[in-house]
Amino acid sequence: MQSFRLHWIPRILTLLLAGFLGVFALDVFEGPTTWLQKLTGFVIHLTPTWLLLLVLAVAWKKPQLGGLIGIGVALFFAVLFRVWLSQGNIAADLIRVGIVLLTAGIGCLFIAVGKQLPTSRDISGSRPGV
């Protein structure tokens, strides 16, 4: 049961985080700009969401590789969100740092899932050394 939970927790967290980040892309629809500019801004603002969904797609089949990519994406988010700079708003600062830490944690969870997967020898039933 625990391996079942470990299998699904990073996937569910990734989807929830992608949805949370996707909500922030909706702010581009305010303002007096053309629809083409709004659409372009929307696609650009969805970049973090696309990256998380890419991590999920890779990790679904190869969890360890997806986990390593997830940690790389967390480092990219740290640079993108400039987590070392304070915005003067503690809530905004905590959200930015939380997103980076959650992304890195998801990557670590995917690596843990990959380490628990049975190898092809385990599936075939052959024993090492026999």
N, C-alpha and C positions, 0 to 999 in steps of 0.2 A: 504493500500500500504506500509505503514511504517513497519508493522509487517511482510509483505512479504520480505522486504529488510533485516530486522533483522534476519529473518529465514535463508536466504541464505548467508549473508555476512560472518559469521564465517566458514561456510562450504567451501566457495570459498577461503577464506584466508588460511584455513588449507591446502587445496590442493596446493595452490601456494607456501606456505612455505615448504611443503613436497617436492615439485619439486625443489625448490631452494636448500634445503639441500641435495637432492639426487644428484645434479650436483657435489657437493664436493666429493662424493664417487668415481667419475670417475678417480681421480688422482692415484688410486692404480694400474692402468693398465700401468703406466710408470715404467721403471726400469727392471733390469735383474732378474726377479723371474719367477718361474714356474706358469703355468696356475692355478694350485690348490691353490698356495699361493695368487695369484691375486684374484681368486674367493672368497677365505676365507676373504681376506682384504676388498673386495667389500661388502660382506654381513655384516661384522662388521661395516664398515663405513656407512652403510645404517640404523644402529640402530636408530638414531634420526628420520629418515623418517618413519620407522616402528612404532615407538612410536606415532608419529603424526597421522598416518593412523589408529592406534588403538583408539586414542582419537576420531577421526572422526566417526569410526564405532560405538562406544558406544554412542556418542552424537547424532547420527542420530536418534536413538530410544528414548534415555533418555538424553536429553540435559543437565539437571542439574548435573547428575552423570558424564557425559562426560566433563562438565565444571570443576568440581572438579578434575577429573583426569588430565585435561589439565593444571590446575594450579600446580598440583603435578609434571607433566612432565616439566613445566617451572622451577620449583625448581631443578629438576634433571639436566636440561640443564645448570642451573647456576653453579652447581657443576662440571658437565662434561666439560663445556667450560671454567671453571675457570675465571669467569667474574670479580673477584676481583683482578686478576693479570693483569698488563699491559704488552703487548707484545712489547711495544716501537713503535708500528704502530697504529696511531689513527684510521685509517680506519678499521683495523682488530678488534680493541677494540670496535668500534661502531657497527660493524656487529654482534659481539658476544652478546653484551648487547641488541641490537635490536632484535635478535632472541629470547632471553629470554623474553623481554618485550612483543613482539608480541604474543608469545605462551601464556603468562599469560593473555593478552588482549583477545585472542581468547577464553580462558577458561571462562573469565568473560562474554563474549558475549553469549556463550552457556548457561550459567546460566541465563542470562537475557531472552533468548529465552524460556528456560524451565519455567520461571515464567509467561510468556505470554500465554503458552499453556492452552487451556480450560480443565477443569477437566471433569470427566465422568458425574457429575451432570449438568455442563453447557451444555454438548452435548445432554443429554436426555431431556432437557427443563424443568426439575423440578426446582422449586424455593425453596431456603432455607426457612424454617419456615412455609411452606404450608402444 
